[in-house]
């Protein structure tokens, strides 16, 4: 199991919409996350900076990276592009965070 943490950026005024969309996460998106080895996925919001902090546990880095090529992932990115910072392909601007401490 590999622990990954990353940050993304939400546009101002979309805090409730972001949470609403994730509370209604499409079943096929949930299935894809699990199929590509993702578990224990959480996203937190810093209300002061609108920075989103994501944490996920994955089975394999290459397998997880391949999930970005799925149709459902691309559809989700397109759905979310109007409320958060994205790259030209609508993938979220996501910055990996360096692990510095862990305690079980």
N, CA, C and O atoms as a GROMACS GRO file, in nm:
protein
  416
    1UNK      N    1   0.084  -0.118   0.000
    1UNK     CA    2   0.000   0.000   0.000
    1UNK      C    3   0.088   0.124   0.000
    1UNK      O    4   0.184   0.134   0.076
    2UNK      N    5   0.054   0.218  -0.086
    2UNK     CA    6   0.126   0.344  -0.099
    2UNK      C    7   0.032   0.456  -0.056
    2UNK      O    8  -0.081   0.465  -0.105
    3UNK      N    9   0.078   0.540   0.035
    3UNK     CA   10   0.000   0.657   0.078
    3UNK      C   11   0.039   0.776  -0.010
    3UNK      O   12   0.157   0.804  -0.029
    4UNK      N   13  -0.062   0.846  -0.065
    4UNK     CA   14  -0.038   0.964  -0.148
    4UNK      C   15  -0.115   1.082  -0.089
    4UNK      O   16  -0.229   1.067  -0.045
    5UNK      N   17  -0.052   1.197  -0.088
    5UNK     CA   18  -0.118   1.321  -0.048
    5UNK      C   19  -0.090   1.426  -0.155
    5UNK      O   20   0.017   1.427  -0.215
    6UNK      N   21  -0.186   1.512  -0.178
    6UNK     CA   22  -0.174   1.613  -0.282
    6UNK      C   23  -0.264   1.731  -0.250
    6UNK      O   24  -0.354   1.721  -0.166
    7UNK      N   25  -0.238   1.843  -0.318
    7UNK     CA   26  -0.324   1.959  -0.300
    7UNK      C   27  -0.375   2.007  -0.434
    7UNK      O   28  -0.309   1.992  -0.537
    8UNK      N   29  -0.494   2.066  -0.431
    8UNK     CA   30  -0.560   2.122  -0.548
    8UNK      C   31  -0.619   2.256  -0.505
    8UNK      O   32  -0.612   2.292  -0.388
    9UNK      N   33  -0.676   2.330  -0.598
    9UNK     CA   34  -0.727   2.464  -0.567
    9UNK      C   35  -0.870   2.479  -0.616
    9UNK      O   36  -0.902   2.452  -0.731
   10UNK      N   37  -0.956   2.523  -0.524
   10UNK     CA   38  -1.097   2.547  -0.552
   10UNK      C   39  -1.117   2.694  -0.586
   10UNK      O   40  -1.050   2.781  -0.528
   11UNK      N   41  -1.208   2.724  -0.678
   11UNK     CA   42  -1.240   2.862  -0.709
   11UNK      C   43  -1.329   2.921  -0.599
   11UNK      O   44  -1.408   2.848  -0.539
   12UNK      N   45  -1.315   3.050  -0.572
   12UNK     CA   46  -1.397   3.114  -0.468
   12UNK      C   47  -1.546   3.099  -0.494
   12UNK      O   48  -1.593   3.110  -0.607
   13UNK      N   49  -1.620   3.073  -0.387
   13UNK     CA   50  -1.765   3.063  -0.394
   13UNK      C   51  -1.819   2.926  -0.430
   13UNK      O   52  -1.940   2.908  -0.439
   14UNK      N   53  -1.730   2.829  -0.451
   14UNK     CA   54  -1.775   2.696  -0.492
   14UNK      C   55  -1.756   2.589  -0.384
   14UNK      O   56  -1.758   2.469  -0.413
   15UNK      N   57  -1.736   2.632  -0.261
   15UNK     CA   58  -1.713   2.536  -0.152
   15UNK      C   59  -1.829   2.439  -0.137
   15UNK      O   60  -1.808   2.318  -0.130
   16UNK      N   61  -1.951   2.489  -0.132
   16UNK     CA   62  -2.068   2.402  -0.116
   16UNK      C   63  -2.091   2.315  -0.238
   16UNK      O   64  -2.128   2.198  -0.225
   17UNK      N   65  -2.070   2.370  -0.356
   17UNK     CA   66  -2.090   2.293  -0.479
   17UNK      C   67  -1.991   2.177  -0.488
   17UNK      O   68  -2.027   2.066  -0.528
   18UNK      N   69  -1.865   2.203  -0.450
   18UNK     CA   70  -1.764   2.098  -0.452
   18UNK      C   71  -1.805   1.983  -0.359
   18UNK      O   72  -1.800   1.866  -0.397
   19UNK      N   73  -1.847   2.018  -0.240
   19UNK     CA   74  -1.889   1.915  -0.144
   19UNK      C   75  -2.014   1.842  -0.193
   19UNK      O   76  -2.023   1.720  -0.180
   20UNK      N   77  -2.109   1.915  -0.249
   20UNK     CA   78  -2.232   1.855  -0.302
   20UNK      C   79  -2.200   1.752  -0.410
   20UNK      O   80  -2.254   1.642  -0.409
   21UNK      N   81  -2.113   1.789  -0.503
   21UNK     CA   82  -2.080   1.698  -0.612
   21UNK      C   83  -2.010   1.572  -0.561
   21UNK      O   84  -2.033   1.463  -0.612
   22UNK      N   85  -1.925   1.588  -0.462
   22UNK     CA   86  -1.856   1.471  -0.408
   22UNK      C   87  -1.947   1.384  -0.321
   22UNK      O   88  -1.930   1.263  -0.316
   23UNK      N   89  -2.042   1.445  -0.253
   23UNK     CA   90  -2.138   1.367  -0.176
   23UNK      C   91  -2.227   1.282  -0.266
   23UNK      O   92  -2.282   1.181  -0.223
   24UNK      N   93  -2.239   1.325  -0.391
   24UNK     CA   94  -2.318   1.250  -0.490
   24UNK      C   95  -2.226   1.185  -0.595
   24UNK      O   96  -2.263   1.174  -0.712
   25UNK      N   97  -2.108   1.144  -0.552
   25UNK     CA   98  -2.010   1.084  -0.644
   25UNK      C   99  -2.075   0.970  -0.722
   25UNK      O  100  -2.139   0.882  -0.666
   26UNK      N  101  -2.056   0.975  -0.852
   26UNK     CA  102  -2.117   0.875  -0.940
   26UNK      C  103  -2.069   0.735  -0.903
   26UNK      O  104  -1.950   0.716  -0.877
   27UNK      N  105  -2.159   0.637  -0.900
   27UNK     CA  106  -2.120   0.499  -0.869
   27UNK      C  107  -2.009   0.447  -0.961
   27UNK      O  108  -1.921   0.374  -0.915
   28UNK      N  109  -2.014   0.482  -1.090
   28UNK     CA  110  -1.911   0.434  -1.182
   28UNK      C  111  -1.775   0.498  -1.152
   28UNK      O  112  -1.671   0.438  -1.182
   29UNK      N  113  -1.773   0.616  -1.094
   29UNK     CA  114  -1.647   0.678  -1.052
   29UNK      C  115  -1.592   0.607  -0.929
   29UNK      O  116  -1.472   0.581  -0.920
   30UNK      N  117  -1.679   0.577  -0.834
   30UNK     CA  118  -1.637   0.500  -0.716
   30UNK      C  119  -1.578   0.366  -0.760
   30UNK      O  120  -1.473   0.324  -0.711
   31UNK      N  121  -1.648   0.299  -0.851
   31UNK     CA  122  -1.602   0.168  -0.899
   31UNK      C  123  -1.465   0.179  -0.965
   31UNK      O  124  -1.378   0.095  -0.943
   32UNK      N  125  -1.445   0.283  -1.046
   32UNK     CA  126  -1.318   0.301  -1.113
   32UNK      C  127  -1.205   0.324  -1.013
   32UNK      O  128  -1.097   0.267  -1.027
   33UNK      N  129  -1.229   0.406  -0.913
   33UNK     CA  130  -1.126   0.432  -0.810
   33UNK      C  131  -1.084   0.301  -0.746
   33UNK      O  132  -0.965   0.276  -0.729
   34UNK      N  133  -1.180   0.219  -0.710
   34UNK     CA  134  -1.148   0.090  -0.647
   34UNK      C  135  -1.082  -0.005  -0.747
   34UNK      O  136  -0.987  -0.075  -0.711
   35UNK      N  137  -1.130  -0.008  -0.871
   35UNK     CA  138  -1.073  -0.097  -0.973
   35UNK      C  139  -0.926  -0.064  -0.998
   35UNK      O  140  -0.846  -0.154  -1.026
   36UNK      N  141  -0.889   0.062  -0.988
   36UNK     CA  142  -0.751   0.102  -1.013
   36UNK      C  143  -0.668   0.111  -0.885
   36UNK      O  144  -0.562   0.173  -0.883
   37UNK      N  145  -0.719   0.049  -0.778
   37UNK     CA  146  -0.640   0.031  -0.657
   37UNK      C  147  -0.648   0.141  -0.554
   37UNK      O  148  -0.567   0.144  -0.462
   38UNK      N  149  -0.744   0.233  -0.565
   38UNK     CA  150  -0.758   0.341  -0.469
   38UNK      C  151  -0.848   0.301  -0.352
   38UNK      O  152  -0.954   0.242  -0.371
   39UNK      N  153  -0.803   0.333  -0.232
   39UNK     CA  154  -0.879   0.306  -0.109
   39UNK      C  155  -0.857   0.420  -0.011
   39UNK      O  156  -0.762   0.498  -0.024
   40UNK      N  157  -0.945   0.428   0.088
   40UNK     CA  158  -0.928   0.522   0.199
   40UNK      C  159  -0.900   0.664   0.146
   40UNK      O  160  -0.804   0.728   0.187
   41UNK      N  161  -0.986   0.710   0.056
   41UNK     CA  162  -0.970   0.838  -0.013
   41UNK      C  163  -1.044   0.947   0.064
   41UNK      O  164  -1.163   0.932   0.093
   42UNK      N  165  -0.975   1.054   0.097
   42UNK     CA  166  -1.036   1.168   0.165
   42UNK      C  167  -0.987   1.297   0.100
   42UNK      O  168  -0.874   1.305   0.050
   43UNK      N  169  -1.073   1.399   0.102
   43UNK     CA  170  -1.036   1.532   0.057
   43UNK      C  171  -1.082   1.630   0.164
   43UNK      O  172  -1.196   1.623   0.211
   44UNK      N  173  -0.993   1.722   0.201
   44UNK     CA  174  -1.022   1.824   0.301
   44UNK      C  175  -1.007   1.961   0.238
   44UNK      O  176  -0.931   1.979   0.143
   45UNK      N  177  -1.081   2.059   0.290
   45UNK     CA  178  -1.077   2.196   0.240
   45UNK      C  179  -1.023   2.291   0.345
   45UNK      O  180  -1.071   2.291   0.459
   46UNK      N  181  -0.924   2.372   0.309
   46UNK     CA  182  -0.880   2.483   0.392
   46UNK      C  183  -0.965   2.603   0.347
   46UNK      O  184  -0.942   2.658   0.240
   47UNK      N  185  -1.061   2.642   0.429
   47UNK     CA  186  -1.154   2.748   0.391
   47UNK      C  187  -1.087   2.883   0.371
   47UNK      O  188  -1.137   2.966   0.294
   48UNK      N  189  -0.976   2.907   0.438
   48UNK     CA  190  -0.907   3.036   0.425
   48UNK      C  191  -0.838   3.051   0.290
   48UNK      O  192  -0.836   3.161   0.233
   49UNK      N  193  -0.781   2.943   0.239
   49UNK     CA  194  -0.704   2.950   0.115
   49UNK      C  195  -0.772   2.882  -0.004
   49UNK      O  196  -0.725   2.894  -0.117
   50UNK      N  197  -0.881   2.811   0.023
   50UNK     CA  198  -0.951   2.730  -0.077
   50UNK      C  199  -0.862   2.620  -0.135
   50UNK      O  200  -0.883   2.574  -0.247
   51UNK      N  201  -0.763   2.580  -0.057
   51UNK     CA  202  -0.678   2.469  -0.095
   51UNK      C  203  -0.746   2.340  -0.054
   51UNK      O  204  -0.792   2.325   0.060
   52UNK      N  205  -0.753   2.246  -0.147
   52UNK     CA  206  -0.806   2.113  -0.120
   52UNK      C  207  -0.687   2.022  -0.092
   52UNK      O  208  -0.590   2.021  -0.168
   53UNK      N  209  -0.695   1.945   0.015
   53UNK     CA  210  -0.592   1.850   0.051
   53UNK      C  211  -0.648   1.710   0.033
   53UNK      O  212  -0.745   1.673   0.099
   54UNK      N  213  -0.587   1.632  -0.056
   54UNK     CA  214  -0.634   1.496  -0.082
   54UNK      C  215  -0.540   1.393  -0.024
   54UNK      O  216  -0.418   1.412  -0.020
   55UNK      N  217  -0.598   1.282   0.020
   55UNK     CA  218  -0.521   1.168   0.070
   55UNK      C  219  -0.585   1.042   0.015
   55UNK      O  220  -0.706   1.025   0.022
   56UNK      N  221  -0.501   0.954  -0.040
   56UNK     CA  222  -0.551   0.826  -0.090
   56UNK      C  223  -0.444   0.720  -0.070
   56UNK      O  224  -0.324   0.749  -0.074
   57UNK      N  225  -0.488   0.598  -0.050
   57UNK     CA  226  -0.398   0.484  -0.044
   57UNK      C  227  -0.418   0.405  -0.172
   57UNK      O  228  -0.531   0.374  -0.210
   58UNK      N  229  -0.308   0.373  -0.239
   58UNK     CA  230  -0.315   0.302  -0.367
   58UNK      C  231  -0.232   0.174  -0.360
   58UNK      O  232  -0.142   0.161  -0.278
   59UNK      N  233  -0.264   0.081  -0.449
   59UNK     CA  234  -0.191  -0.046  -0.455
   59UNK      C  235  -0.061  -0.033  -0.532
   59UNK      O  236   0.041  -0.090  -0.494
   60UNK      N  237  -0.065   0.044  -0.643
   60UNK     CA  238   0.047   0.051  -0.735
   60UNK      C  239   0.042   0.184  -0.809
   60UNK      O  240  -0.064   0.224  -0.858
   61UNK      N  241   0.154   0.253  -0.816
   61UNK     CA  242   0.160   0.386  -0.878
   61UNK      C  243   0.121   0.382  -1.026
   61UNK      O  244   0.042   0.466  -1.071
   62UNK      N  245   0.174   0.288  -1.102
   62UNK     CA  246   0.144   0.279  -1.245
   62UNK      C  247  -0.004   0.248  -1.268
   62UNK      O  248  -0.067   0.307  -1.355
   63UNK      N  249  -0.057   0.155  -1.191
   63UNK     CA  250  -0.199   0.121  -1.204
   63UNK      C  251  -0.286   0.242  -1.173
   63UNK      O  252  -0.381   0.269  -1.245
   64UNK      N  253  -0.253   0.314  -1.067
   64UNK     CA  254  -0.330   0.432  -1.031
   64UNK      C  255  -0.320   0.540  -1.140
   64UNK      O  256  -0.421   0.601  -1.176
   65UNK      N  257  -0.201   0.562  -1.191
   65UNK     CA  258  -0.182   0.662  -1.296
   65UNK      C  259  -0.264   0.630  -1.421
   65UNK      O  260  -0.309   0.721  -1.491
   66UNK      N  261  -0.283   0.501  -1.449
   66UNK     CA  262  -0.361   0.459  -1.565
   66UNK      C  263  -0.509   0.497  -1.551
   66UNK      O  264  -0.580   0.505  -1.651
   67UNK      N  265  -0.556   0.519  -1.430
   67UNK     CA  266  -0.696   0.557  -1.410
   67UNK      C  267  -0.729   0.690  -1.477
   67UNK      O  268  -0.844   0.715  -1.511
   68UNK      N  269  -0.628   0.774  -1.497
   68UNK     CA  270  -0.648   0.904  -1.562
   68UNK      C  271  -0.689   0.889  -1.708
   68UNK      O  272  -0.741   0.984  -1.767
   69UNK      N  273  -0.667   0.774  -1.766
   69UNK     CA  274  -0.700   0.750  -1.907
   69UNK      C  275  -0.839   0.692  -1.926
   69UNK      O  276  -0.882   0.670  -2.039
   70UNK      N  277  -0.910   0.666  -1.817
   70UNK     CA  278  -1.044   0.608  -1.830
   70UNK      C  279  -1.146   0.713  -1.871
   70UNK      O  280  -1.131   0.831  -1.839
   71UNK      N  281  -1.248   0.670  -1.942
   71UNK     CA  282  -1.353   0.762  -1.987
   71UNK      C  283  -1.425   0.826  -1.869
   71UNK      O  284  -1.459   0.944  -1.874
   72UNK      N  285  -1.449   0.749  -1.763
   72UNK     CA  286  -1.522   0.804  -1.649
   72UNK      C  287  -1.440   0.909  -1.576
   72UNK      O  288  -1.495   1.008  -1.526
   73UNK      N  289  -1.310   0.890  -1.568
   73UNK     CA  290  -1.224   0.990  -1.504
   73UNK      C  291  -1.226   1.119  -1.586
   73UNK      O  292  -1.238   1.228  -1.530
   74UNK      N  293  -1.214   1.107  -1.717
   74UNK     CA  294  -1.218   1.225  -1.805
   74UNK      C  295  -1.352   1.298  -1.793
   74UNK      O  296  -1.358   1.421  -1.793
   75UNK      N  297  -1.459   1.220  -1.784
   75UNK     CA  298  -1.593   1.279  -1.769
   75UNK      C  299  -1.602   1.356  -1.636
   75UNK      O  300  -1.659   1.465  -1.630
   76UNK      N  301  -1.546   1.297  -1.529
   76UNK     CA  302  -1.548   1.363  -1.398
   76UNK      C  303  -1.467   1.492  -1.403
   76UNK      O  304  -1.510   1.595  -1.351
   77UNK      N  305  -1.350   1.488  -1.464
   77UNK     CA  306  -1.269   1.609  -1.476
   77UNK      C  307  -1.346   1.719  -1.549
   77UNK      O  308  -1.343   1.834  -1.506
   78UNK      N  309  -1.414   1.685  -1.657
   78UNK     CA  310  -1.492   1.784  -1.731
   78UNK      C  311  -1.603   1.842  -1.643
   78UNK      O  312  -1.630   1.962  -1.648
   79UNK      N  313  -1.665   1.757  -1.564
   79UNK     CA  314  -1.773   1.797  -1.474
   79UNK      C  315  -1.723   1.894  -1.366
   79UNK      O  316  -1.796   1.984  -1.325
   80UNK      N  317  -1.601   1.875  -1.321
   80UNK     CA  318  -1.547   1.956  -1.211
   80UNK      C  319  -1.470   2.080  -1.258
   80UNK      O  320  -1.438   2.166  -1.176
   81UNK      N  321  -1.442   2.091  -1.387
   81UNK     CA  322  -1.353   2.196  -1.438
   81UNK      C  323  -1.404   2.338  -1.414
   81UNK      O  324  -1.324   2.431  -1.410
   82UNK      N  325  -1.534   2.355  -1.398
   82UNK     CA  326  -1.587   2.490  -1.380
   82UNK      C  327  -1.572   2.543  -1.238
   82UNK      O  328  -1.598   2.660  -1.212
   83UNK      N  329  -1.530   2.457  -1.143
   83UNK     CA  330  -1.524   2.503  -1.004
   83UNK      C  331  -1.386   2.493  -0.941
   83UNK      O  332  -1.368   2.526  -0.824
   84UNK      N  333  -1.287   2.448  -1.018
   84UNK     CA  334  -1.152   2.435  -0.961
   84UNK      C  335  -1.045   2.456  -1.067
   84UNK      O  336  -1.072   2.447  -1.187
   85UNK      N  337  -0.924   2.483  -1.022
   85UNK     CA  338  -0.812   2.504  -1.114
   85UNK      C  339  -0.781   2.375  -1.188
   85UNK      O  340  -0.768   2.268  -1.128
   86UNK      N  341  -0.770   2.386  -1.322
   86UNK     CA  342  -0.745   2.267  -1.404
   86UNK      C  343  -0.635   2.295  -1.506
   86UNK      O  344  -0.601   2.409  -1.536
   87UNK      N  345  -0.581   2.186  -1.559
   87UNK     CA  346  -0.487   2.191  -1.670
   87UNK      C  347  -0.567   2.200  -1.800
   87UNK      O  348  -0.690   2.199  -1.798
   88UNK      N  349  -0.498   2.209  -1.911
   88UNK     CA  350  -0.565   2.224  -2.041
   88UNK      C  351  -0.654   2.105  -2.077
   88UNK      O  352  -0.748   2.120  -2.156
   89UNK      N  353  -0.627   1.987  -2.021
   89UNK     CA  354  -0.711   1.869  -2.048
   89UNK      C  355  -0.822   1.852  -1.944
   89UNK      O  356  -0.888   1.748  -1.940
   90UNK      N  357  -0.844   1.954  -1.861
   90UNK     CA  358  -0.943   1.956  -1.752
   90UNK      C  359  -0.904   1.871  -1.632
   90UNK      O  360  -0.982   1.863  -1.537
   91UNK      N  361  -0.787   1.808  -1.634
   91UNK     CA  362  -0.741   1.740  -1.512
   91UNK      C  363  -0.714   1.846  -1.407
   91UNK      O  364  -0.670   1.956  -1.440
   92UNK      N  365  -0.741   1.816  -1.280
   92UNK     CA  366  -0.715   1.916  -1.178
   92UNK      C  367  -0.566   1.946  -1.166
   92UNK      O  368  -0.483   1.856  -1.176
   93UNK      N  369  -0.535   2.072  -1.143
   93UNK     CA  370  -0.398   2.106  -1.109
   93UNK      C  371  -0.375   2.043  -0.972
   93UNK      O  372  -0.437   2.082  -0.873
   94UNK      N  373  -0.287   1.946  -0.968
   94UNK     CA  374  -0.265   1.867  -0.847
   94UNK      C  375  -0.116   1.862  -0.818
   94UNK      O  376  -0.036   1.823  -0.903
   95UNK      N  377  -0.081   1.901  -0.698
   95UNK     CA  378   0.059   1.904  -0.658
   95UNK      C  379   0.080   1.799  -0.550
   95UNK      O  380   0.020   1.806  -0.443
   96UNK      N  381   0.166   1.702  -0.578
   96UNK     CA  382   0.196   1.599  -0.480
   96UNK      C  383   0.267   1.661  -0.360
   96UNK      O  384   0.349   1.752  -0.374
   97UNK      N  385   0.234   1.611  -0.243
   97UNK     CA  386   0.296   1.656  -0.120
   97UNK      C  387   0.397   1.553  -0.073
   97UNK      O  388   0.373   1.432  -0.081
   98UNK      N  389   0.508   1.600  -0.023
   98UNK     CA  390   0.615   1.512   0.024
   98UNK      C  391   0.582   1.461   0.164
   98UNK      O  392   0.554   1.540   0.254
   99UNK      N  393   0.586   1.330   0.184
   99UNK     CA  394   0.562   1.278   0.319
   99UNK      C  395   0.682   1.311   0.409
   99UNK      O  396   0.797   1.293   0.369
  100UNK      N  397   0.654   1.359   0.528
  100UNK     CA  398   0.761   1.392   0.622
  100UNK      C  399   0.744   1.322   0.757
  100UNK      O  400   0.838   1.319   0.837
  101UNK      N  401   0.624   1.266   0.784
  101UNK     CA  402   0.603   1.196   0.909
  101UNK      C  403   0.482   1.106   0.896
  101UNK      O  404   0.383   1.143   0.833
  102UNK      N  405   0.489   0.989   0.956
  102UNK     CA  406   0.376   0.896   0.962
  102UNK      C  407   0.385   0.816   1.090
  102UNK      O  408   0.493   0.773   1.130
  103UNK      N  409   0.273   0.794   1.154
  103UNK     CA  410   0.265   0.712   1.274
  103UNK      C  411   0.143   0.623   1.264
  103UNK      O  412   0.031   0.672   1.248
  104UNK      N  413   0.161   0.493   1.273
  104UNK     CA  414   0.048   0.399   1.279
  104UNK      C  415  -0.001   0.388   1.421
  104UNK      O  416  -0.096   0.314   1.448
   0.00000   0.00000   0.00000
